[in-house]
Amino acid sequence: MSELKICIEIAQPDGMRGNDKGEVIKCPPQRCIVCNGAGGWHIDSRSFSYDPDVGEHYQTCRVCKGSGSVAAQILIGWQTIGEIKKQYLNTEKQ
Ligand SMILES: [Zn+2]
């Protein structure tokens, strides 16, 4: 079975400064698998969760909030790794 996969190549961005908050990557929308893209469900007397006190109504999907679609957002942040080289210790305040 064919499947579309999205790959992200991670590389340090050009022009990076020390105070960058990160990089956000927004992926293309995908159909919500919880409601199968419907955005929710119509609840009537035939539904398992039907409550006669509430009556017939529409129940919004908690995952997609009724849109039927979701999209991943990936935040990539960078942090210092390893020991600071000896010649750069205590140079921040100069
Ligand atoms: Zn949904």
PDB file of the backbone (N, CA, C, O) and the ligand in Angstrom, with CONECT records:
HET     ZN  A 101       1
ATOM      1  N   MET A   1       0.846  -1.179   0.000  1.00  0.00           N
ATOM      2  CA  MET A   1       0.000   0.000   0.000  1.00  0.00           C
ATOM      3  C   MET A   1       0.891   1.243   0.000  1.00  0.00           C
ATOM      4  O   MET A   1       1.859   1.316   0.758  1.00  0.00           O
ATOM      5  N   SER A   2       0.572   2.192  -0.829  1.00  0.00           N
ATOM      6  CA  SER A   2       1.356   3.424  -0.927  1.00  0.00           C
ATOM      7  C   SER A   2       1.064   4.342   0.249  1.00  0.00           C
ATOM      8  O   SER A   2      -0.034   4.344   0.806  1.00  0.00           O
ATOM      9  N   GLU A   3       2.064   5.114   0.607  1.00  0.00           N
ATOM     10  CA  GLU A   3       1.895   6.037   1.721  1.00  0.00           C
ATOM     11  C   GLU A   3       2.777   7.256   1.482  1.00  0.00           C
ATOM     12  O   GLU A   3       3.950   7.119   1.135  1.00  0.00           O
ATOM     13  N   LEU A   4       2.212   8.452   1.669  1.00  0.00           N
ATOM     14  CA  LEU A   4       2.974   9.689   1.531  1.00  0.00           C
ATOM     15  C   LEU A   4       3.688   9.968   2.842  1.00  0.00           C
ATOM     16  O   LEU A   4       3.058  10.014   3.899  1.00  0.00           O
ATOM     17  N   LYS A   5       5.009  10.156   2.776  1.00  0.00           N
ATOM     18  CA  LYS A   5       5.784  10.471   3.968  1.00  0.00           C
ATOM     19  C   LYS A   5       6.472  11.806   3.769  1.00  0.00           C
ATOM     20  O   LYS A   5       6.933  12.113   2.669  1.00  0.00           O
ATOM     21  N   ILE A   6       6.544  12.594   4.814  1.00  0.00           N
ATOM     22  CA  ILE A   6       7.197  13.898   4.759  1.00  0.00           C
ATOM     23  C   ILE A   6       8.455  13.809   5.613  1.00  0.00           C
ATOM     24  O   ILE A   6       8.402  13.416   6.778  1.00  0.00           O
ATOM     25  N   CYS A   7       9.589  14.180   5.018  1.00  0.00           N
ATOM     26  CA  CYS A   7      10.861  14.140   5.728  1.00  0.00           C
ATOM     27  C   CYS A   7      11.345  15.566   5.975  1.00  0.00           C
ATOM     28  O   CYS A   7      11.119  16.449   5.147  1.00  0.00           O
ATOM     29  N   ILE A   8      11.988  15.790   7.074  1.00  0.00           N
ATOM     30  CA  ILE A   8      12.546  17.097   7.410  1.00  0.00           C
ATOM     31  C   ILE A   8      14.055  16.945   7.524  1.00  0.00           C
ATOM     32  O   ILE A   8      14.554  16.113   8.282  1.00  0.00           O
ATOM     33  N   GLU A   9      14.775  17.763   6.758  1.00  0.00           N
ATOM     34  CA  GLU A   9      16.227  17.784   6.856  1.00  0.00           C
ATOM     35  C   GLU A   9      16.593  18.895   7.830  1.00  0.00           C
ATOM     36  O   GLU A   9      16.306  20.064   7.575  1.00  0.00           O
ATOM     37  N   ILE A  10      17.203  18.551   8.907  1.00  0.00           N
ATOM     38  CA  ILE A  10      17.510  19.525   9.943  1.00  0.00           C
ATOM     39  C   ILE A  10      18.917  20.063   9.744  1.00  0.00           C
ATOM     40  O   ILE A  10      19.885  19.305   9.698  1.00  0.00           O
ATOM     41  N   ALA A  11      19.018  21.395   9.624  1.00  0.00           N
ATOM     42  CA  ALA A  11      20.307  22.062   9.469  1.00  0.00           C
ATOM     43  C   ALA A  11      20.240  23.395  10.197  1.00  0.00           C
ATOM     44  O   ALA A  11      19.190  24.037  10.236  1.00  0.00           O
ATOM     45  N   GLN A  12      21.346  23.802  10.764  1.00  0.00           N
ATOM     46  CA  GLN A  12      21.394  25.075  11.482  1.00  0.00           C
ATOM     47  C   GLN A  12      21.089  26.208  10.496  1.00  0.00           C
ATOM     48  O   GLN A  12      21.757  26.313   9.468  1.00  0.00           O
ATOM     49  N   PRO A  13      20.081  27.071  10.789  1.00  0.00           N
ATOM     50  CA  PRO A  13      19.702  28.111   9.840  1.00  0.00           C
ATOM     51  C   PRO A  13      20.768  29.191   9.692  1.00  0.00           C
ATOM     52  O   PRO A  13      21.507  29.482  10.631  1.00  0.00           O
ATOM     53  N   ASP A  14      20.837  29.787   8.482  1.00  0.00           N
ATOM     54  CA  ASP A  14      21.757  30.893   8.237  1.00  0.00           C
ATOM     55  C   ASP A  14      21.335  32.092   9.078  1.00  0.00           C
ATOM     56  O   ASP A  14      20.151  32.273   9.361  1.00  0.00           O
ATOM     57  N   GLY A  15      22.298  32.902   9.473  1.00  0.00           N
ATOM     58  CA  GLY A  15      21.994  34.131  10.213  1.00  0.00           C
ATOM     59  C   GLY A  15      21.520  33.887  11.625  1.00  0.00           C
ATOM     60  O   GLY A  15      20.847  34.741  12.202  1.00  0.00           O
ATOM     61  N   MET A  16      21.845  32.762  12.189  1.00  0.00           N
ATOM     62  CA  MET A  16      21.403  32.425  13.539  1.00  0.00           C
ATOM     63  C   MET A  16      22.118  33.292  14.566  1.00  0.00           C
ATOM     64  O   MET A  16      23.318  33.540  14.456  1.00  0.00           O
ATOM     65  N   ARG A  17      21.368  33.751  15.569  1.00  0.00           N
ATOM     66  CA  ARG A  17      21.946  34.513  16.671  1.00  0.00           C
ATOM     67  C   ARG A  17      21.753  33.707  17.942  1.00  0.00           C
ATOM     68  O   ARG A  17      21.150  32.634  17.917  1.00  0.00           O
ATOM     69  N   GLY A  18      22.247  34.207  19.021  1.00  0.00           N
ATOM     70  CA  GLY A  18      22.136  33.458  20.271  1.00  0.00           C
ATOM     71  C   GLY A  18      20.763  33.501  20.897  1.00  0.00           C
ATOM     72  O   GLY A  18      20.472  32.700  21.785  1.00  0.00           O
ATOM     73  N   ASN A  19      19.889  34.431  20.452  1.00  0.00           N
ATOM     74  CA  ASN A  19      18.594  34.591  21.108  1.00  0.00           C
ATOM     75  C   ASN A  19      17.442  34.086  20.253  1.00  0.00           C
ATOM     76  O   ASN A  19      16.295  34.456  20.503  1.00  0.00           O
ATOM     77  N   ASP A  20      17.705  33.265  19.267  1.00  0.00           N
ATOM     78  CA  ASP A  20      16.642  32.740  18.411  1.00  0.00           C
ATOM     79  C   ASP A  20      15.692  31.877  19.228  1.00  0.00           C
ATOM     80  O   ASP A  20      16.121  31.098  20.078  1.00  0.00           O
ATOM     81  N   LYS A  21      14.398  32.021  18.963  1.00  0.00           N
ATOM     82  CA  LYS A  21      13.402  31.268  19.713  1.00  0.00           C
ATOM     83  C   LYS A  21      13.092  29.929  19.070  1.00  0.00           C
ATOM     84  O   LYS A  21      12.359  29.121  19.639  1.00  0.00           O
ATOM     85  N   GLY A  22      13.632  29.694  17.917  1.00  0.00           N
ATOM     86  CA  GLY A  22      13.386  28.426  17.254  1.00  0.00           C
ATOM     87  C   GLY A  22      12.734  28.629  15.908  1.00  0.00           C
ATOM     88  O   GLY A  22      12.362  29.739  15.527  1.00  0.00           O
ATOM     89  N   GLU A  23      12.610  27.560  15.225  1.00  0.00           N
ATOM     90  CA  GLU A  23      12.083  27.564  13.871  1.00  0.00           C
ATOM     91  C   GLU A  23      10.834  26.683  13.864  1.00  0.00           C
ATOM     92  O   GLU A  23      10.858  25.557  14.361  1.00  0.00           O
ATOM     93  N   VAL A  24       9.742  27.206  13.296  1.00  0.00           N
ATOM     94  CA  VAL A  24       8.502  26.439  13.250  1.00  0.00           C
ATOM     95  C   VAL A  24       8.302  25.918  11.832  1.00  0.00           C
ATOM     96  O   VAL A  24       8.357  26.677  10.864  1.00  0.00           O
ATOM     97  N   ILE A  25       8.074  24.647  11.726  1.00  0.00           N
ATOM     98  CA  ILE A  25       7.773  24.025  10.433  1.00  0.00           C
ATOM     99  C   ILE A  25       6.318  23.568  10.484  1.00  0.00           C
ATOM    100  O   ILE A  25       5.919  22.796  11.356  1.00  0.00           O
ATOM    101  N   LYS A  26       5.533  24.071   9.518  1.00  0.00           N
ATOM    102  CA  LYS A  26       4.121  23.686   9.449  1.00  0.00           C
ATOM    103  C   LYS A  26       3.948  22.674   8.336  1.00  0.00           C
ATOM    104  O   LYS A  26       4.319  22.925   7.190  1.00  0.00           O
ATOM    105  N   CYS A  27       3.392  21.546   8.677  1.00  0.00           N
ATOM    106  CA  CYS A  27       3.189  20.475   7.704  1.00  0.00           C
ATOM    107  C   CYS A  27       1.840  20.643   7.007  1.00  0.00           C
ATOM    108  O   CYS A  27       0.957  21.311   7.544  1.00  0.00           O
ATOM    109  N   PRO A  28       1.664  20.062   5.845  1.00  0.00           N
ATOM    110  CA  PRO A  28       0.377  20.150   5.142  1.00  0.00           C
ATOM    111  C   PRO A  28      -0.749  19.516   5.958  1.00  0.00           C
ATOM    112  O   PRO A  28      -0.515  18.587   6.731  1.00  0.00           O
ATOM    113  N   PRO A  29      -1.972  20.023   5.782  1.00  0.00           N
ATOM    114  CA  PRO A  29      -3.106  19.451   6.523  1.00  0.00           C
ATOM    115  C   PRO A  29      -3.356  17.989   6.148  1.00  0.00           C
ATOM    116  O   PRO A  29      -3.121  17.555   5.020  1.00  0.00           O
ATOM    117  N   GLN A  30      -3.835  17.270   7.128  1.00  0.00           N
ATOM    118  CA  GLN A  30      -4.216  15.876   6.920  1.00  0.00           C
ATOM    119  C   GLN A  30      -5.635  15.681   7.455  1.00  0.00           C
ATOM    120  O   GLN A  30      -6.078  16.401   8.350  1.00  0.00           O
ATOM    121  N   ARG A  31      -6.323  14.719   6.904  1.00  0.00           N
ATOM    122  CA  ARG A  31      -7.669  14.416   7.389  1.00  0.00           C
ATOM    123  C   ARG A  31      -7.573  13.865   8.808  1.00  0.00           C
ATOM    124  O   ARG A  31      -6.729  13.021   9.109  1.00  0.00           O
ATOM    125  N   CYS A  32      -8.449  14.356   9.665  1.00  0.00           N
ATOM    126  CA  CYS A  32      -8.486  13.891  11.058  1.00  0.00           C
ATOM    127  C   CYS A  32      -8.908  12.419  11.074  1.00  0.00           C
ATOM    128  O   CYS A  32      -9.939  12.055  10.510  1.00  0.00           O
ATOM    129  N   ILE A  33      -8.101  11.580  11.725  1.00  0.00           N
ATOM    130  CA  ILE A  33      -8.422  10.154  11.739  1.00  0.00           C
ATOM    131  C   ILE A  33      -9.417   9.799  12.836  1.00  0.00           C
ATOM    132  O   ILE A  33      -9.964   8.697  12.845  1.00  0.00           O
ATOM    133  N   VAL A  34      -9.654  10.724  13.760  1.00  0.00           N
ATOM    134  CA  VAL A  34     -10.607  10.439  14.839  1.00  0.00           C
ATOM    135  C   VAL A  34     -12.042  10.501  14.303  1.00  0.00           C
ATOM    136  O   VAL A  34     -12.849   9.614  14.583  1.00  0.00           O
ATOM    137  N   CYS A  35     -12.358  11.543  13.538  1.00  0.00           N
ATOM    138  CA  CYS A  35     -13.718  11.709  12.998  1.00  0.00           C
ATOM    139  C   CYS A  35     -13.772  11.376  11.511  1.00  0.00           C
ATOM    140  O   CYS A  35     -14.818  11.510  10.876  1.00  0.00           O
ATOM    141  N   ASN A  36     -12.650  10.946  10.965  1.00  0.00           N
ATOM    142  CA  ASN A  36     -12.539  10.593   9.545  1.00  0.00           C
ATOM    143  C   ASN A  36     -12.851  11.781   8.634  1.00  0.00           C
ATOM    144  O   ASN A  36     -13.380  11.603   7.537  1.00  0.00           O
ATOM    145  N   GLY A  37     -12.526  12.984   9.087  1.00  0.00           N
ATOM    146  CA  GLY A  37     -12.688  14.183   8.267  1.00  0.00           C
ATOM    147  C   GLY A  37     -14.068  14.815   8.328  1.00  0.00           C
ATOM    148  O   GLY A  37     -14.314  15.821   7.661  1.00  0.00           O
ATOM    149  N   ALA A  38     -14.965  14.249   9.109  1.00  0.00           N
ATOM    150  CA  ALA A  38     -16.336  14.779   9.179  1.00  0.00           C
ATOM    151  C   ALA A  38     -16.429  15.995  10.098  1.00  0.00           C
ATOM    152  O   ALA A  38     -17.356  16.795   9.965  1.00  0.00           O
ATOM    153  N   GLY A  39     -15.504  16.145  11.007  1.00  0.00           N
ATOM    154  CA  GLY A  39     -15.546  17.265  11.948  1.00  0.00           C
ATOM    155  C   GLY A  39     -16.330  16.943  13.215  1.00  0.00           C
ATOM    156  O   GLY A  39     -16.311  17.717  14.171  1.00  0.00           O
ATOM    157  N   GLY A  40     -17.003  15.829  13.225  1.00  0.00           N
ATOM    158  CA  GLY A  40     -17.760  15.437  14.407  1.00  0.00           C
ATOM    159  C   GLY A  40     -18.788  14.379  14.046  1.00  0.00           C
ATOM    160  O   GLY A  40     -18.642  13.648  13.066  1.00  0.00           O
ATOM    161  N   TRP A  41     -19.821  14.318  14.854  1.00  0.00           N
ATOM    162  CA  TRP A  41     -20.823  13.274  14.684  1.00  0.00           C
ATOM    163  C   TRP A  41     -22.213  13.856  14.902  1.00  0.00           C
ATOM    164  O   TRP A  41     -22.412  14.771  15.701  1.00  0.00           O
ATOM    165  N   HIS A  42     -23.160  13.299  14.171  1.00  0.00           N
ATOM    166  CA  HIS A  42     -24.563  13.636  14.410  1.00  0.00           C
ATOM    167  C   HIS A  42     -25.109  12.600  15.379  1.00  0.00           C
ATOM    168  O   HIS A  42     -25.139  11.407  15.080  1.00  0.00           O
ATOM    169  N   ILE A  43     -25.533  13.065  16.528  1.00  0.00           N
ATOM    170  CA  ILE A  43     -26.036  12.167  17.560  1.00  0.00           C
ATOM    171  C   ILE A  43     -27.558  12.177  17.510  1.00  0.00           C
ATOM    172  O   ILE A  43     -28.195  13.213  17.698  1.00  0.00           O
ATOM    173  N   ASP A  44     -28.121  11.012  17.253  1.00  0.00           N
ATOM    174  CA  ASP A  44     -29.579  10.887  17.271  1.00  0.00           C
ATOM    175  C   ASP A  44     -29.970   9.663  18.100  1.00  0.00           C
ATOM    176  O   ASP A  44     -29.118   9.039  18.734  1.00  0.00           O
ATOM    177  N   SER A  45     -31.231   9.330  18.093  1.00  0.00           N
ATOM    178  CA  SER A  45     -31.726   8.264  18.968  1.00  0.00           C
ATOM    179  C   SER A  45     -31.110   6.903  18.644  1.00  0.00           C
ATOM    180  O   SER A  45     -31.208   5.979  19.451  1.00  0.00           O
ATOM    181  N   ARG A  46     -30.486   6.766  17.490  1.00  0.00           N
ATOM    182  CA  ARG A  46     -29.835   5.491  17.136  1.00  0.00           C
ATOM    183  C   ARG A  46     -28.399   5.423  17.633  1.00  0.00           C
ATOM    184  O   ARG A  46     -27.783   4.359  17.588  1.00  0.00           O
ATOM    185  N   SER A  47     -27.851   6.550  18.110  1.00  0.00           N
ATOM    186  CA  SER A  47     -26.449   6.607  18.533  1.00  0.00           C
ATOM    187  C   SER A  47     -26.269   6.014  19.922  1.00  0.00           C
ATOM    188  O   SER A  47     -27.160   6.102  20.766  1.00  0.00           O
ATOM    189  N   PHE A  48     -25.121   5.415  20.148  1.00  0.00           N
ATOM    190  CA  PHE A  48     -24.816   4.797  21.436  1.00  0.00           C
ATOM    191  C   PHE A  48     -24.814   5.840  22.558  1.00  0.00           C
ATOM    192  O   PHE A  48     -25.266   5.561  23.669  1.00  0.00           O
ATOM    193  N   SER A  49     -24.300   7.049  22.264  1.00  0.00           N
ATOM    194  CA  SER A  49     -24.178   8.077  23.293  1.00  0.00           C
ATOM    195  C   SER A  49     -25.396   9.013  23.356  1.00  0.00           C
ATOM    196  O   SER A  49     -25.309  10.093  23.940  1.00  0.00           O
ATOM    197  N   TYR A  50     -26.497   8.621  22.778  1.00  0.00           N
ATOM    198  CA  TYR A  50     -27.701   9.465  22.782  1.00  0.00           C
ATOM    199  C   TYR A  50     -28.253   9.618  24.198  1.00  0.00           C
ATOM    200  O   TYR A  50     -28.411   8.647  24.938  1.00  0.00           O
ATOM    201  N   ASP A  51     -28.540  10.865  24.545  1.00  0.00           N
ATOM    202  CA  ASP A  51     -29.142  11.175  25.844  1.00  0.00           C
ATOM    203  C   ASP A  51     -30.485  11.845  25.571  1.00  0.00           C
ATOM    204  O   ASP A  51     -30.512  12.929  24.989  1.00  0.00           O
ATOM    205  N   PRO A  52     -31.602  11.233  25.974  1.00  0.00           N
ATOM    206  CA  PRO A  52     -32.920  11.819  25.675  1.00  0.00           C
ATOM    207  C   PRO A  52     -33.103  13.214  26.283  1.00  0.00           C
ATOM    208  O   PRO A  52     -33.879  14.016  25.764  1.00  0.00           O
ATOM    209  N   ASP A  53     -32.399  13.505  27.371  1.00  0.00           N
ATOM    210  CA  ASP A  53     -32.509  14.833  27.984  1.00  0.00           C
ATOM    211  C   ASP A  53     -31.852  15.896  27.101  1.00  0.00           C
ATOM    212  O   ASP A  53     -32.271  17.053  27.099  1.00  0.00           O
ATOM    213  N   VAL A  54     -30.833  15.503  26.362  1.00  0.00           N
ATOM    214  CA  VAL A  54     -30.125  16.437  25.475  1.00  0.00           C
ATOM    215  C   VAL A  54     -30.794  16.474  24.103  1.00  0.00           C
ATOM    216  O   VAL A  54     -30.900  17.532  23.483  1.00  0.00           O
ATOM    217  N   GLY A  55     -31.238  15.325  23.642  1.00  0.00           N
ATOM    218  CA  GLY A  55     -31.891  15.241  22.330  1.00  0.00           C
ATOM    219  C   GLY A  55     -30.894  15.123  21.192  1.00  0.00           C
ATOM    220  O   GLY A  55     -29.693  14.936  21.391  1.00  0.00           O
ATOM    221  N   GLU A  56     -31.436  15.238  20.007  1.00  0.00           N
ATOM    222  CA  GLU A  56     -30.609  15.124  18.806  1.00  0.00           C
ATOM    223  C   GLU A  56     -29.707  16.347  18.699  1.00  0.00           C
ATOM    224  O   GLU A  56     -30.167  17.477  18.861  1.00  0.00           O
ATOM    225  N   HIS A  57     -28.412  16.121  18.423  1.00  0.00           N
ATOM    226  CA  HIS A  57     -27.471  17.237  18.337  1.00  0.00           C
ATOM    227  C   HIS A  57     -26.212  16.828  17.568  1.00  0.00           C
ATOM    228  O   HIS A  57     -26.026  15.657  17.234  1.00  0.00           O
ATOM    229  N   TYR A  58     -25.363  17.803  17.297  1.00  0.00           N
ATOM    230  CA  TYR A  58     -24.063  17.537  16.682  1.00  0.00           C
ATOM    231  C   TYR A  58     -22.993  17.598  17.763  1.00  0.00           C
ATOM    232  O   TYR A  58     -22.987  18.501  18.599  1.00  0.00           O
ATOM    233  N   GLN A  59     -22.097  16.630  17.733  1.00  0.00           N
ATOM    234  CA  GLN A  59     -20.995  16.589  18.694  1.00  0.00           C
ATOM    235  C   GLN A  59     -19.700  16.877  17.941  1.00  0.00           C
ATOM    236  O   GLN A  59     -19.351  16.171  16.995  1.00  0.00           O
ATOM    237  N   THR A  60     -18.998  17.916  18.367  1.00  0.00           N
ATOM    238  CA  THR A  60     -17.763  18.333  17.706  1.00  0.00           C
ATOM    239  C   THR A  60     -16.609  17.415  18.078  1.00  0.00           C
ATOM    240  O   THR A  60     -16.472  17.011  19.232  1.00  0.00           O
ATOM    241  N   CYS A  61     -15.788  17.093  17.100  1.00  0.00           N
ATOM    242  CA  CYS A  61     -14.597  16.273  17.343  1.00  0.00           C
ATOM    243  C   CYS A  61     -13.636  17.063  18.231  1.00  0.00           C
ATOM    244  O   CYS A  61     -13.352  18.232  17.966  1.00  0.00           O
ATOM    245  N   ARG A  62     -13.140  16.416  19.287  1.00  0.00           N
ATOM    246  CA  ARG A  62     -12.238  17.097  20.227  1.00  0.00           C
ATOM    247  C   ARG A  62     -10.837  17.292  19.653  1.00  0.00           C
ATOM    248  O   ARG A  62     -10.080  18.131  20.142  1.00  0.00           O
ATOM    249  N   VAL A  63     -10.497  16.551  18.653  1.00  0.00           N
ATOM    250  CA  VAL A  63      -9.143  16.656  18.082  1.00  0.00           C
ATOM    251  C   VAL A  63      -9.068  17.781  17.059  1.00  0.00           C
ATOM    252  O   VAL A  63      -8.190  18.638  17.155  1.00  0.00           O
ATOM    253  N   CYS A  64      -9.965  17.795  16.088  1.00  0.00           N
ATOM    254  CA  CYS A  64      -9.896  18.788  15.006  1.00  0.00           C
ATOM    255  C   CYS A  64     -10.830  19.973  15.245  1.00  0.00           C
ATOM    256  O   CYS A  64     -10.863  20.898  14.433  1.00  0.00           O
ATOM    257  N   LYS A  65     -11.573  19.962  16.322  1.00  0.00           N
ATOM    258  CA  LYS A  65     -12.481  21.052  16.709  1.00  0.00           C
ATOM    259  C   LYS A  65     -13.556  21.334  15.665  1.00  0.00           C
ATOM    260  O   LYS A  65     -14.090  22.441  15.606  1.00  0.00           O
ATOM    261  N   GLY A  66     -13.873  20.335  14.842  1.00  0.00           N
ATOM    262  CA  GLY A  66     -14.950  20.479  13.867  1.00  0.00           C
ATOM    263  C   GLY A  66     -14.499  20.788  12.454  1.00  0.00           C
ATOM    264  O   GLY A  66     -15.328  20.867  11.548  1.00  0.00           O
ATOM    265  N   SER A  67     -13.198  20.964  12.245  1.00  0.00           N
ATOM    266  CA  SER A  67     -12.719  21.297  10.896  1.00  0.00           C
ATOM    267  C   SER A  67     -12.545  20.059  10.017  1.00  0.00           C
ATOM    268  O   SER A  67     -12.616  20.152   8.791  1.00  0.00           O
ATOM    269  N   GLY A  68     -12.321  18.919  10.630  1.00  0.00           N
ATOM    270  CA  GLY A  68     -12.080  17.703   9.863  1.00  0.00           C
ATOM    271  C   GLY A  68     -10.631  17.532   9.441  1.00  0.00           C
ATOM    272  O   GLY A  68     -10.272  16.508   8.861  1.00  0.00           O
ATOM    273  N   SER A  69      -9.789  18.528   9.726  1.00  0.00           N
ATOM    274  CA  SER A  69      -8.382  18.462   9.334  1.00  0.00           C
ATOM    275  C   SER A  69      -7.482  18.841  10.504  1.00  0.00           C
ATOM    276  O   SER A  69      -7.861  19.613  11.385  1.00  0.00           O
ATOM    277  N   VAL A  70      -6.289  18.278  10.485  1.00  0.00           N
ATOM    278  CA  VAL A  70      -5.259  18.626  11.453  1.00  0.00           C
ATOM    279  C   VAL A  70      -3.943  18.802  10.698  1.00  0.00           C
ATOM    280  O   VAL A  70      -3.776  18.272   9.600  1.00  0.00           O
ATOM    281  N   ALA A  71      -3.018  19.544  11.287  1.00  0.00           N
ATOM    282  CA  ALA A  71      -1.697  19.721  10.684  1.00  0.00           C
ATOM    283  C   ALA A  71      -0.662  19.750  11.793  1.00  0.00           C
ATOM    284  O   ALA A  71      -0.872  20.372  12.835  1.00  0.00           O
ATOM    285  N   ALA A  72       0.438  19.084  11.569  1.00  0.00           N
ATOM    286  CA  ALA A  72       1.514  19.054  12.555  1.00  0.00           C
ATOM    287  C   ALA A  72       2.307  20.356  12.484  1.00  0.00           C
ATOM    288  O   ALA A  72       2.549  20.891  11.402  1.00  0.00           O
ATOM    289  N   GLN A  73       2.699  20.849  13.632  1.00  0.00           N
ATOM    290  CA  GLN A  73       3.630  21.975  13.719  1.00  0.00           C
ATOM    291  C   GLN A  73       4.816  21.499  14.523  1.00  0.00           C
ATOM    292  O   GLN A  73       4.675  20.999  15.639  1.00  0.00           O
ATOM    293  N   ILE A  74       5.981  21.661  13.940  1.00  0.00           N
ATOM    294  CA  ILE A  74       7.197  21.168  14.578  1.00  0.00           C
ATOM    295  C   ILE A  74       8.077  22.355  14.923  1.00  0.00           C
ATOM    296  O   ILE A  74       8.407  23.163  14.055  1.00  0.00           O
ATOM    297  N   LEU A  75       8.453  22.461  16.178  1.00  0.00           N
ATOM    298  CA  LEU A  75       9.337  23.539  16.629  1.00  0.00           C
ATOM    299  C   LEU A  75      10.736  22.970  16.798  1.00  0.00           C
ATOM    300  O   LEU A  75      10.952  22.019  17.549  1.00  0.00           O
ATOM    301  N   ILE A  76      11.677  23.569  16.087  1.00  0.00           N
ATOM    302  CA  ILE A  76      13.061  23.129  16.191  1.00  0.00           C
ATOM    303  C   ILE A  76      13.846  24.201  16.932  1.00  0.00           C
ATOM    304  O   ILE A  76      13.906  25.350  16.493  1.00  0.00           O
ATOM    305  N   GLY A  77      14.435  23.832  18.033  1.00  0.00           N
ATOM    306  CA  GLY A  77      15.249  24.753  18.808  1.00  0.00           C
ATOM    307  C   GLY A  77      16.680  24.242  18.865  1.00  0.00           C
ATOM    308  O   GLY A  77      16.939  23.050  18.693  1.00  0.00           O
ATOM    309  N   TRP A  78      17.594  25.155  19.108  1.00  0.00           N
ATOM    310  CA  TRP A  78      19.011  24.796  19.164  1.00  0.00           C
ATOM    311  C   TRP A  78      19.561  25.141  20.532  1.00  0.00           C
ATOM    312  O   TRP A  78      19.223  26.179  21.101  1.00  0.00           O
ATOM    313  N   GLN A  79      20.398  24.286  21.054  1.00  0.00           N
ATOM    314  CA  GLN A  79      20.999  24.534  22.353  1.00  0.00           C
ATOM    315  C   GLN A  79      22.483  24.202  22.302  1.00  0.00           C
ATOM    316  O   GLN A  79      22.945  23.433  21.459  1.00  0.00           O
ATOM    317  N   THR A  80      23.202  24.797  23.219  1.00  0.00           N
ATOM    318  CA  THR A  80      24.631  24.550  23.318  1.00  0.00           C
ATOM    319  C   THR A  80      24.873  23.119  23.809  1.00  0.00           C
ATOM    320  O   THR A  80      24.207  22.644  24.729  1.00  0.00           O
ATOM    321  N   ILE A  81      25.804  22.467  23.199  1.00  0.00           N
ATOM    322  CA  ILE A  81      26.154  21.096  23.589  1.00  0.00           C
ATOM    323  C   ILE A  81      27.654  21.041  23.864  1.00  0.00           C
ATOM    324  O   ILE A  81      28.444  21.633  23.130  1.00  0.00           O
ATOM    325  N   GLY A  82      28.031  20.357  24.884  1.00  0.00           N
ATOM    326  CA  GLY A  82      29.442  20.131  25.167  1.00  0.00           C
ATOM    327  C   GLY A  82      30.049  21.211  26.047  1.00  0.00           C
ATOM    328  O   GLY A  82      29.388  22.170  26.446  1.00  0.00           O
ATOM    329  N   GLU A  83      31.316  21.025  26.333  1.00  0.00           N
ATOM    330  CA  GLU A  83      32.031  21.974  27.194  1.00  0.00           C
ATOM    331  C   GLU A  83      32.442  23.201  26.403  1.00  0.00           C
ATOM    332  O   GLU A  83      32.786  23.112  25.225  1.00  0.00           O
ATOM    333  N   ILE A  84      32.402  24.353  27.069  1.00  0.00           N
ATOM    334  CA  ILE A  84      32.868  25.589  26.442  1.00  0.00           C
ATOM    335  C   ILE A  84      34.378  25.544  26.376  1.00  0.00           C
ATOM    336  O   ILE A  84      35.045  25.191  27.349  1.00  0.00           O
ATOM    337  N   LYS A  85      34.911  25.904  25.226  1.00  0.00           N
ATOM    338  CA  LYS A  85      36.368  25.849  25.048  1.00  0.00           C
ATOM    339  C   LYS A  85      37.044  26.804  26.028  1.00  0.00           C
ATOM    340  O   LYS A  85      36.541  27.890  26.317  1.00  0.00           O
ATOM    341  N   LYS A  86      38.173  26.376  26.519  1.00  0.00           N
ATOM    342  CA  LYS A  86      38.882  27.084  27.593  1.00  0.00           C
ATOM    343  C   LYS A  86      39.084  28.571  27.299  1.00  0.00           C
ATOM    344  O   LYS A  86      38.899  29.399  28.191  1.00  0.00           O
ATOM    345  N   GLN A  87      39.455  28.925  26.077  1.00  0.00           N
ATOM    346  CA  GLN A  87      39.737  30.323  25.737  1.00  0.00           C
ATOM    347  C   GLN A  87      38.490  31.211  25.742  1.00  0.00           C
ATOM    348  O   GLN A  87      38.599  32.437  25.726  1.00  0.00           O
ATOM    349  N   TYR A  88      37.289  30.585  25.764  1.00  0.00           N
ATOM    350  CA  TYR A  88      36.047  31.372  25.743  1.00  0.00           C
ATOM    351  C   TYR A  88      35.341  31.417  27.097  1.00  0.00           C
ATOM    352  O   TYR A  88      34.283  32.031  27.230  1.00  0.00           O
ATOM    353  N   LEU A  89      35.918  30.777  28.083  1.00  0.00           N
ATOM    354  CA  LEU A  89      35.336  30.844  29.427  1.00  0.00           C
ATOM    355  C   LEU A  89      35.484  32.272  29.968  1.00  0.00           C
ATOM    356  O   LEU A  89      36.521  32.904  29.764  1.00  0.00           O
ATOM    357  N   ASN A  90      34.487  32.767  30.633  1.00  0.00           N
ATOM    358  CA  ASN A  90      34.499  34.087  31.263  1.00  0.00           C
ATOM    359  C   ASN A  90      34.725  35.233  30.283  1.00  0.00           C
ATOM    360  O   ASN A  90      35.266  36.260  30.694  1.00  0.00           O
ATOM    361  N   THR A  91      34.351  35.120  29.041  1.00  0.00           N
ATOM    362  CA  THR A  91      34.495  36.225  28.083  1.00  0.00           C
ATOM    363  C   THR A  91      33.163  36.923  27.834  1.00  0.00           C
ATOM    364  O   THR A  91      33.137  37.933  27.130  1.00  0.00           O
ATOM    365  N   GLU A  92      32.056  36.425  28.385  1.00  0.00           N
ATOM    366  CA  GLU A  92      30.728  37.003  28.164  1.00  0.00           C
ATOM    367  C   GLU A  92      30.620  38.434  28.664  1.00  0.00           C
ATOM    368  O   GLU A  92      29.943  39.246  28.034  1.00  0.00           O
ATOM    369  N   LYS A  93      31.266  38.770  29.779  1.00  0.00           N
ATOM    370  CA  LYS A  93      31.087  40.085  30.412  1.00  0.00           C
ATOM    371  C   LYS A  93      32.081  41.122  29.901  1.00  0.00           C
ATOM    372  O   LYS A  93      32.021  42.270  30.340  1.00  0.00           O
ATOM    373  N   GLN A  94      32.976  40.776  29.010  1.00  0.00           N
ATOM    374  CA  GLN A  94      33.984  41.731  28.538  1.00  0.00           C
ATOM    375  C   GLN A  94      33.410  42.644  27.469  1.00  0.00           C
ATOM    376  O   GLN A  94      34.115  43.512  26.955  1.00  0.00           O
TER     377      GLN A  94
HETATM  378 ZN    ZN A 101     -11.717  15.258  13.940  1.00  0.00          ZN2+
END
